[in-house]
Amino acid sequence: MEEMSVFPRISLKPEVSNYLKGVYLNKEVLAAVGHQEAECRFQKLLTCLSHPPSYTCVRVNTHLAPLEEIRHKLGEELKKQQMCRSSEDVQVQIFPHPRIPDVLLLPVIGPRPVKQLSSELVVGAQCGNAVLRGAHVFAPGIIASPKYMKRGDVVSVFSDLEGKCTRAATSFEGKKVFVGNGVAQMDRSSIFCSDKPAKGIGVQMMEPLYQSPSFDGVLPSLAFLQNLPSVVVGHVLGPRPGERILDMCAAPGGKTCHIAALMGDQGEVVALERIRNKMDKIRQNAKLLHLHSIKAYCCNSIQAVSNDPAQETEGPPFAPESFDRVLLDAPCSGLGQRPTMANTWSLKEVCSYQPLQRKLFHAAVRLLKKGGVLVYSTCTVTLAENEEQVAWALDTFPCLSLQPQV
């Protein structure tokens, strides 16, 4: 853990930090490990959240090709990418996951000893997080740059942690962190002085603080970047060919496509998303991955169940007990997303999701067939949105029983 501490712990509002600390240092934990160990574990959690994972996780589409074939192709593509960046013969390491049959893992190398330059470029926090996961800097993410920056200039890239940098500034002295060095692919004028918003790569990262391959355009139909917990969700759901499955909050469609792939694209996967342009992204991903069993609808999943048991329309609302399995990957506070070096939400915002999640739970239980499987998942670390919700659901719906995640 000490090797990881190149960045400060995730920056939270004091009220949020105190809330999380109060939850994690509860009387059960204190009784089990003592105050000092509990405090140490909490601080380690905050440090982990501000750093990228140790591995890049790639879900491979085994419905199109065997894992080893995709692994070989991926290795060849990434080797070409590395050769373009460097004249050295770099060995690309790709490991199959020891327990999950459709996952490949690529070690993330870092933090690396990269020297900061005097020429500084500032990007937004989301862009900075993406760079730490292997991405180049795309033009819309650039907030400030050197006054006379030209294409080909070498710059140090910094992430604006608190969103306080003024757009088109030439320097920034606020709270920022260094994420690596790169080569400008555009002049400053092309980024900030154009009539239309700039598009494309603004800075090609040559010396990132954390070395991880860029997957832009790499085997788009065979390899899909997806966080490991998100892949685990699909396997826990356990879809089988021929079943009818519902993904209630589906955008951008990574889990939806995984479910369809696990079924061998045999059956029906219904994906619901209340925001239309996000729903279109689901369809794009399904088309890219050659999946035909997915049907996406623009719908608020709270209203996805009909009061008419004889409902027979193809789309929502659906009759009760319409699905063999239901995935409720609920909207949440997102405090488990890595890396995130700063979160500016208030405590009210962090705690606002529990009522919505419970409304979605009511709809999910009604739509599930007797004997079916319901998986509830989030990408946050609060107990109120995870363990407490599961306890509430088991108490509220006697038809539900807790099952091991095999």
PyMOL commands that set and color helices and strands:
alter all, ss='L'
color gray80, all
select helices_A, chain A and resi 2-4+14-24+27-33+35-49+67-85+125-132+139-141+188-192+228-237+254-262+276-288+301-303+347-350+354-367+387-396
alter helices_A, ss='H'
color red, helices_A
select strands_A, chain A and resi 55-60+95-96+103-107+120-123+137-138+142-144+154-160+176-184+201-208+223-225+244-247+268-273+294-298+323-329+368-377
alter strands_A, ss='S'
color yellow, strands_A
deselect
rebuild
show_as cartoon
